[in-house]
Amino acid sequence: TAAVRWWPHDFAQQVFAGALLAESEDSAHDVFVEALHDKEPLLPVAAMSWHSARLRAKEVVVRLSWQEKLGIVHGSHVGPWARPNPGYYTGNTNAVQRLHVPALKMEDAESGFRTTKFEDAGNATQWPCMLAMASTWDEQLVAKVAKAIGEEFRGKGANVLLGPVVNVVRPARGGRNFESLSGEDPHLGARLVRSYVTALQATGVMAVVKHFAFNEQETHRMKGDSEVDERTAWELYYPPFEAAVEAGVGAVMCAYNKVNGEHACGNEELLQKDLRSAMGFRGFVVSDWWAVHYSGAFKRGVDLEMPQAKFLKSGLVAKRQADEAATHILTSIFRLGLDKHPGCRPPCSAKVRSNQRTPEHIQLARDAATSAVTLLHNNGRLLPIKSSHVRRLAVLGRPAILGDARKMWHGSPYVGGGSSHVQAVEESTPWGAIARRAGMAGIEVIHWHGSEPEEAVAVASTCDAVIVVAAALATEGNDRRNLRLGWDADALIPMVSRVKPTVVSMEVPGAVVMPWRHEVAAILSLFYGGEQTGNALAAVVFGDVAPSGKLPVTFPATAKDAIAPEADLRIRYVEDLATGYRSSASRAAYPFGHGLSYTTFHLNFPEVIQHPSCQSEVVCLKLPVHNIGGYAGTEVAQVYVSFPQDADEPELLLRGFYKTRTLRPGEVEDAIFTLRSRDVSTWVTGKGWVFWAFVRLHFGVSSADIRHVVEFIWRDPQARATLSYIGNGPAPKPALVPREVKKIEPLRGATSRRQPFLWTLALAAFLKFFVSY
């Protein structure tokens, strides 16, 4: 028996269950993941190594009849428009009782259990959307939420979760951006995805990461052809999928779109060469609903056709292909121990209708939504609101009182529309939560949600401060028409801000433009916070909790500063790596990684250290984070890499982050970063990953707020690395101590990748001459 423990801090350094199993291929294990901070263990789930699971799968496949085999490799029990039969799930396969093969009972999605009938709504927690979870930059919290979601799925009889979405955000108007756990960065996505998959699967619920691959827009999502080069794929869009594979994910969902001329569900280059051979994926590939276009897809990498048989049936698929597909599916089932805990035998009507909401889950949803709140702007320190300077508060905007949408394909200020829409019936509205909390502080609150801005101005003029609750809606199937806020908020906000100090709270599916941003006192982004949106907002506004979110996507200065969905069927990724903060041609209103607190943090000098996590090909760095302000708060320290000019990479690339605990004024915590050789490597077409011995590390609190810049020298992945001072003169002693940014400001241009690393190039030339001599 192997015990894998998650510690309260330094979470990224711990060994994950998937990695542990991958290292023990010759024996079976009972993996038991215990969250120490909860002191409440997850359900023990028997699990095999991939090797042992595949051996057992092969033994079972030999004993299956042809019809039993087909029942495993395609979906069933759905009616018109793929609506599940009563008591069944969104996706279903047949069980084989005589061989102890359980049915796969698949349900949407990564933000909670989506009921398929309105009368069943309200018996599952509506969690924050995954983009909101990405804004927490908190691996522990993501794991705790994934664990809770897995518990609710288990309680409802499901054993497969159709998620999470891990596609890296590309167009800012993408209709499903709110579902992305990766945001716009592959490193952020890889870290969070690994946490989510590991925690979810430890509950006995299989994860299905989606949508593989290059499915970043909804426009032409069924017919579009994504044209992506090899380097862009591996450096930018593949890492979150790779992380899921490393974590032992059971299944990957192939996408609707084509990739370089071939449908993703049936693209041999994508599924066989990249996913299985290069990434080492050992689970099964399931199609998106009706995404298979021909029977040859099964020879090219698809294992499970959903939602029912169209091409994978007698007469259209060879026995050998069906055997291999069934083997892949059973391998994942046995590895995760789904056969040991099969749950209800469909139909599972009572389980599906059961109420899985608990006080603990509701509190966790509230904590997660609160952690996702990101303070973008706080001029004049209006926030947090105190009764000493605000006695009367106006709350404006219709989204302040709106409830959740009652239809799956309709988005709301709490959650986006589509397959991930978990309906809430007890949502916390911003108006209700603010009114309750203000009452506790003795602050009078009034609300206006009319249609005439002049009326709003009149109401605002009678108050000491104003909160405008704004929102924008999005749904699967369509990209957003623009990046503006709804309900005429862009007209309302500047009018009231000229009258009274104004706070803008935004419930949005991704990036928005804010032409009024310099006119308001404060701006908060919540993304879609789920059923606890109002309580989360009130907690931050009144200072019960300091904001700790960081943007997982860039908020552009104008719509022209963001990539738009491609209107043509050819979706050409002509920008290569230059998306989001990696684009030097785009201006940001608020950059990737940005998020303010009610306190101030100082980052001390970084240094190379010895650490238990620093084994072969891993270097550890320490960066002390000091709360020098007057409030308790949390900081996310970040490290970015810039490569030499010859690498032709973007200016900065995120390669590490560390979220501190809540630090009281005066407290210090050491942020620990681990850099792998992969983190200082770039992809060269035809060669693969190429290691760079000399790079620059940029330590800061956002992609635009860099506090320290150092040379990072790592001549050999097996050897110790060093940090070195940047400058024209002799390096100070000791050489490992970098200079403060303010002291090297005249050399600021040298931090750009477009400026050659002069002394590095000179050293390289000398070494080349010496070796040749």
N, C-alpha and C positions, 0 to 999 in steps of 0.2 A: 504494500500500500504506500502510495506517495502522497505527501501532504504539500500542497502549494498554498502559501499564505500571502495575502496582500497587506502590506504594511501601510500605516496612515500616511507616511511620506516616502519620498524616493520610490514612488510606485513604478516608475519606468524601469528601474533597475532590477525588479523582481523577475523570477523565472515564471513564465506562464505555463499553464497546463498543457497547451498545445506543443510548446517547445519541449517540455519534459517528456511527453509521449514520443515526440519525434526522435529524441535521443535514446529511447528505449524500445527499439523496433522489434526486438526478439522476445518480448514478454508482455503479458497483459497486466494492466494496472487498474486499481480502483482509485480514480482521481477524486479527491475531495477538496474543493476550494472553500476556504474559510475566510470570511471578511472579519478581520480582527476588530475593526472599529465598530462593527455591529454587534459583536459577540453572539451572532446568530448564524449558525452554519447553513450553507445551502444544502439542498437535497443531495445525498450521495448518489452518484450516477456511475454505474459500472462502465468502464471504457477499456477498449483494447488498443494496442498499437495498430498503426495502419497495416503493418505487415500481417499481424495475426488476424485482423479483421478481414483482410482480403483473402487469406487462406480459407477462412470459414465461409466467406461469401461464395467462393468457387465451389466448395463442397455442397452448399445449398443449391446453387444454380443447376448443378448436374441432376438434382433430384426434382426440379420443377417441371411440371408439364408445360406444353407450349402456351396454353391459355393462362396458366398461372403466371408465366413469365411476362406475357403481354399485359396482364393486370398490374404488374409492377412498373413497367416502363412507359405507361401512359396514364393520364388522369381519367377520372370517372365520376359518376354520381352528381352530375350537373345537368341542369335543364337549359331552356332557351336563354340566350345571352349569358351563358356560363353561370347562371345563378345556381347555387348549390341546392340539392334536394334537402328537404326538411331533416334536420339533425346532422347534416354534413357540413363540411367546411369549404372555403373558397377553392381549395385544391385537395384532391383525394386520390389515393391509390388503393388497390385491393390488398387485403391481408391474405396470408396463406397460413391458416391456423395449424395445419398439421406439421409445418416446419418452423413454427414459432416466428414467422415473419409478420411484423405488425403493419397495419395500414399507415401510410403517411397522411397526416391530417394537417394540412397547411392553411395558415391564416395570415392575413395582413395585420399589422406591419410593424415597422421599427419603433413607432411611437405609441404602441398599445394595441390591444385586441380589438379589431374592427368588427362590430356586429353587423350582420347582413340584413337585419330587420329592425325597423325603428322601434318596435315595441320592446326589443331587447336592449335598447340604448340605456346607458347609465349604469351598467353593471360591470364596466371595466374602466380603469383610470385613463383619463386623457392626459398623456404626458406632454412635455414640451416637444416641439418638432426637433429633428436632429440638427438643424442648423443652429437652433438655440442651444442645444447641448454642445455643439462645437464651439460656441462662444464662451463656454465655461473654461475651455482649455484644461479640463480637469478629468484625468483618466480614472481616478477613484470614483468620482461622481457618476461618470458614464457607466462604469462597471456596476455600481449600486442600482442605477436605473434599469440597466439591462437585466440584472438579476431579478428585480421586482417584476419587470415585464414578463420574463420567463416564468415566474411563479404564477402570474395570472393566466398565461397561456396553458400551463400545465393544469391549473384549476379548471379551465374550460375544455380540457380534453385534447387540446392541440399539441402536436409534438414537432412542428416545423413552423418557424417564423419567416415570412417572406420579406426579408430585409436583413441588414440595413442597406440603404442606398449609400454607396461610397464613391460615386462619380465625383470627380473634382469639378467645381463650378467653373464654367467658361463664359457663356453670355449672361450678363447681369439680369436680363429679363427672363431667364429660364424658368419655365412654369413649375418645375419641381425642385428648384434650388433649396426650398425650405426643408426638403427631405434629406439633403446631403449632410452626412456626418463628417465629410472632409473639408467643407468650405472650399476655398480656392487653392489650398496648399496640400501637396502630397505627403509631406512629413507630418503635418497636423493630423491629416486624415489617417495615415498609417498608425499613429500612436493611439488615436481614439478608437479606430476600428478594431485594433487588436484587443483593447480592453472590452469593448462591447461583445465581440464574438466569444471571447474566453468566458466572460461572466454568464452570458446567455446560455451557452452550451453546457456549462456546469450545472444548470438546472434541469437538464434532460430535454431541452428544446433545441433543435437544430437550426442554425442560422443559414440563410440563403443570401449571400451578398450579391448586389445587383447595381447597375445593369451592365454586363460585360459585352461590349465596351464602346466607349466614345458616344454615349447616349446622353449628351449634355444639353439638348434642347428638345422641346416638344413639337415645334414646327417641323412637319414632315417626319415625325418620329417613326412612322410605319414604312416610309419609302425613301427617306434620306440616305445618302451615301457619305459617310464620314471619311474624308481623305486625310490620313495622318501618317507622318513619317515615323520611322523606327525610333529615332532618338527622342522625339516628343512623347511617344507612347511610354517608353521605359522611364524617362526622367520625371514626367509630369502626371500621367494618367494611370499608370499601372501600380505605383507603390501602395495605395490603399488595398488593392486586390491582393498584392503580394503579402501584405501584412496579415490579411485574413487567412491566406493559405498557411502562413507560418503559425498562426494561432490554431490551426486545425479545423477550419471551417468545413462543414459537411457538404455544402452545395454552393454552386455559383449559377446565377440566372443569366442566360444570354439575352441580348437586347433585340428590339424590333429592327433597328436600322441596319443598313449595310456598312461594312468596313472595307474600304479600298476595293469596292466593286463586288464583294460577296456578302450575303446576309450573315449577320453575326451568329445566328443560330444555324450553323452549317459552314462556318468559316474555318477551314482546317488550319490556316496560319494562326488564327486567333486562339482557337480552342485546343488544338493539339500541340502546335509548336510553342506558342507563348505560354499558355496557361498550364498545360500538363508537363511538357518537357522542360521549359525554362524555369517556371515558377515551382514546379514540383507538386502541383495539385493532385490529390489522390481521391477526392470525393466524386460527386456526380454533377453534371451540367443539366439544369432544368430550363426548358424554354419559357420565355414570357408567354402570356396567353395568346395563342394562335400565331406565334412568331416563327414556327417551322413552315417552310415553303416547299419542301420536297423531301422524299424519302431518303435521298442521299445524305441528308443532314446527320443521320445517325452514324454513318461511316466517317463523317468529318468531325465528330465530337459531341453531339447532343446525346444525352442518355434518357431523358424523361420529357415526353411531349405533354404539354398542358394546353387547355384544361381537359381534353379528351382526345381520343385517337382520331387522327385525320390521315396521317402518313405512316405512323408506326403501328401497323396492323398486318394481319396475315396477307401474304401475297405481295407486300410492298417492302418488307424488310427481311434480310437474310438471318438465319438462325445464329450465325457467328456474331453479327452485330447486336442482336437482341441479348445474347449471352453476355457480351462485354458490357452493355448498358446495364443489365440487371446486376452484374458483378459490382459495378461502380456504386449503384444505389445501395445494395446490401452492405457493401464495405462501410459506407457512412453510417448506416443503421446500426451495424454491430459495433463499430468503433465507439459510438456515443452511447451504446447500451440501450437504445430505444426498444429493443426486444425484451430487455429485462424489466422495463417499466412501460408496457404497451398502453396503459390507460384504458379509457372506455372503448368499447367496440361499436363503431358506427352502425346505425345512427345514434348520435349522442345529444339528443334534444335537451335533456335536463342539464347536462354539463355546459352546453353552449349558452343556455339561459341563466346559468348560475351567476350570482353576484360575487365578483372577485375583488371589489374595492375594499380596502382596509384602512383604518386610521393611519397605520404606518406608511402605507403607500401614498395616501393623500398628503401626509406631511412631507414625504420625500419628493413628491411632485412639486410641492410648494418650495422646498429648498432648492430643487433643480431650477425652477423658473426664476427664483431670486438670484441664484448664481449666474444666470444667463443675462441678467440686466447689465447693460453696458452704458456707462456714462461717457458720452462723446464730447460734451461741452458743458462747462460750468462757470461762465463768466460772472464775476461778482459774488461767487460762492453763495448763490441763492439756495442751493441744495447743500445739506438737508434742510427742509423747512422746519423752522422752530416757531413756537407761539410767541416768542419774544419779539419777532419782527414781522410775523404774519398772523393777523387776527381774523381776517376774512379771506377766504380762498374760493376762486371760481374754477369750476371744472367744465370745460367746453368740449364739444365734439360728440357726434352721434355714436362713434365706436365706444365711448365711455359707458353706454348703457346697453349695448347690443349683447345678445346671447349667442350661443353657437348656432351654426346652420343645421337644419334638420335633414338635409339631403347630402348624400355621400359626395356628389360632384360639385357641391357648393362650398366654397371656402368661407372662412369667418376670421375675425381678428384673433381667434384662439388656435386655429389649425387650418392647414390648407385643404383644398378639396381633392377628391380622388380616392385611390385605393388605401391611402394612409389615414383617411379621415375617421378618427374615433369620435363618436358622438358623445357630447357631455350634456348632462341635464342639471348639474349642480355647479356650473361655472361661477367663478368669482369675477364679477365685473369690476372694471377700474373705478367706476363711480361708487359702487357699494363699498368697496374696500377702503377707498380714500375717505369717504364720509365717516365710516366707523372709526378709522384711525385718527382722523382729525378731531372727531368728537372726544376721543380719549385725551387729546392734547388741549382741548378747550378752544379749538379753532372752528369758526363757523364756515360752512361750505354751502355753496349754491351751484346748481347745474343748469346749463343751457345747451340744447341740441336742436335749435331751430334752423331755418334755412336762410335767414337774412343776417349777413355779417354785421350790419349796423346795430342789430339788437345785441349781438355778442359783445361789441365794443361798449355798448351802454352798460351791460352787466359787468364787464371787466373793470370799468371805471369806478365801480362801487367797491372794489376789492383791493387787497394789498398785493396779491399775486394771482397768477393764472396758470392752470395746467390745461394744455390742449392735448386731448387724447386723439391721436390720428392713427390711421391704419391703411393698408393696401391689401388687396385680396389676390389670391393665385390658386390655380387648380391644375391638376394633372390633365394632360391632353391639349393644353394651350399655353403658349408663352405669354407673358404679360405684354400689354400693348405699349406701355411706357414705364418710366421709373418714378412716376409721381404718386403722391399720396391720394387716397380717395376722399370722398365726401367734401370736396373743395377745400381741403385743409390748407393747401398751398396759398389760397387767397385769404383764408381766415387768420392764419398765423401772423403774417406781418402786420395786419390791421390791429390785432389786440396787443401785439408786442410793443407797438408805439405808445400804448396807453399805460400798460402795467408790465412789470417784470414777468416774463413768460417762460414756463417749462413745457417742452414738447416731448410727449411720450409716444413712441412709434411701435405699433404691432405690425410687423412687416414680414414678407416671405423672403427677403433678401435685400440687396442694395436699393436705395432710393436716392434721388437727388433732392437737395435742400437749398434752394436759392435764397432762402430767408435765414440761413444758419448764423449769419453774423448779427442778426437783429434780435435774437432771443437770448435769454439768460442761461438756459440749460437745455440739453437734448439727451434723451434716453432712448436706447434701442432695446426692445424685448424680443425681436423676431416673433415667432408664435409661441407663447409661453404655456399653452394648454389651459386646463381648467383652473389653474391657480394663478392666472395672469394678474388679476386685480390685487390679490394679496401680495404677490411678489413686488408689484409696482409700489404699493403703499409702504411696504417694509423699507424700500430703498429711499423713497421720497422723504420719509420722515426720519431717516437715519437709524432705524432699528438694525439695519444691516448696511454696511458700506458696499457700494457697487464693486464687483470684481470681474465682470465680463471683459473679454477682448474680442475685437472684430475678427471673425474667421473669413470675411470677405472685405474687399475694398469698397468704400462708399465713394463713388466718383464725383468729381466737381460738377460735371455736366453729363448728359446722356452720351455725348460724343466721346467722352473719356472711357467708355465701356464698350466691350464687344457686344454686338447685336446678334440675335439669332439669324442664321442664314436663310434667306427666302428661297434660294435655289435648292433643287434636289441634291446638288453637289455641295456638301458641307465641308469646305476646305479650311483646314486648320493652318492658314497661311501665317499666322502670328507665331507659330511654333511654341516656344516656351514663354513668350511675352504676354501672359495673361495676368490680370490683377496687378498686384504690387510689383510683379516682375517686368512690367512694361514701362520703359523709360519715356514713352511718348504720351502716357496718360497722366492726368492730374487727379489727385485724390483730395476729396473734401476731408475724409477721415481715413487714414491708411490701415492696411491689414495689420492686425496685432494691437491696434489702438484701443485704449480703454482707461479712463481716469478713475481715481478713487477720491475719498474724502480726506485722505492723508497724503503724505509725500514719502517717496522711497528713494534711497541713495544706493547705488550699486558700487561696491568696492572693487578693488582690482581682481581680475580673474587669475587663476594659477592652475598648473597641472598638478594633480594629486594621485596618490595611490589609493585604490578603492577596491573592495571585493568584486565589484561589477567589472573591473578593468582586467579582463583576461586578454587572450591573444586577439589582436586586431581591434582593440577597443581602448580608447584614451578617455580618462576622466578629468573633468575640469570643475573647479570650485569657484563660485561667485557669491560672496556675502551680500545679502540684501538687508538693508537697514531701514526700519521705519523711523523717519526723523520728523514726522508730523505729529498732529495732536489727536488723531483718531486711530482706532484699531482698523486694520485693513489687510487685504491680501494682494500680493503682486504676482504677476507672471513674468519672470525673467526670460529673455529670448536670446538665442544666438543664431546669427546668420553667417553664411560663408560667401566670400567672393573669390573667384578663381582668377588665375592669371589671364592676360589678354588672349593668349593663344587658345584658351578653352572655349572662347566665344559663348560664354554663359551670361545670363542676366546679372545685373549689378549685385543683387543680394538673393540668397536662397536660404530659407529657414532650415536649420539642421538640429535645433534643440530648443526645448522650453521647460520651465520648471515653475509650478505653481506653489507658492509658499502656503503655510498654514496662516491663520489669522494672527497677525503680529500686533501686539500692543505697542503704543508709543515707546520708542527706545529699544525695542527688541530687534535682534538680528537672526537671520536664518541663512545657512549656506545652501545656495542653489547648486545642485550637482548635475552636471551634464555629461552624457556619455557620447562620444563620437566614434563611430565605426569607420573602417576604411572605406566603406560604401558612401559614407557621408562626405568624404572628400574625393569622390570619384565622379566622373562624367561618362556618359554613354557615347561611344564612337561607333557609328554604323559599320557593321562588318567585323568589329572587334569585341564589342561589349563594353564592360565597365573598365575605365582607365583611371588609375590612381594618381593623384597629384600630391607631390611631397611638400609643396609650398602653397599655402592659401592664406587668406586673411579672415579672421574671425571678428564679427561685429556684435558686441554685447549691448543689449538695450531692452526697452519695454514696448517697442513696436518696430515695424519695418522702417519708420521714419524718425524714431527717437533712439538714436544710438549713443551709448554712453562711453564705451571703450572700443578701440580698434587695435588689434594685435596681429603680428605675423605668427602663423602657426606652421611649425616645421616638423614634419613627420616623414623622415626619409625612408622608413621601412615599416610596414604595418606590424611587424613583429617587435619593433624597437620603441623606446620611450620617445614621446614627442615633447617639444618645447614651445614656449611662447616667447616672442621677442619684440622689443620696443620698435616703433616706427619713427624714423627721423633721418636727418642728413648727417648728424654727428655721431660720435661713439655712443653705443648703447649704455644706459646707466647700469650700475651694479646694485643688486644682482640682475642678471640679464633676463630672468623670467618675469620681472615686474614690468608691465606695460605702462606707458605714459597716459595720464588722464587726457580725455578728449579735448578739454579746454586748452591744454598746453600744446596740443598739436593742431589747433585750428588752422594755422597757415598752411598746413600740409593736407587739408581736407580733401583736396582734389586727388590726392594719392590713394584715397580709399576706393576710387572707382576702378572697375575692371578695365576701363579703357586706358588707364595709366599703367604702363609696364611696371612690374615689381623690379626696379633697377638693380638693387643689390642681389635679388634672387636670380635675375637673369645673368648677372655677372658671375655669381657662384656657379650656376649651371654651365656657363661657358667654360669656366675654369675646370670643372669636373670632367666635362667632355674632352677638353684638351689633354687633361692628365691621363684619362683612360686610354685615349687614342695613342698617347705617347708611350 
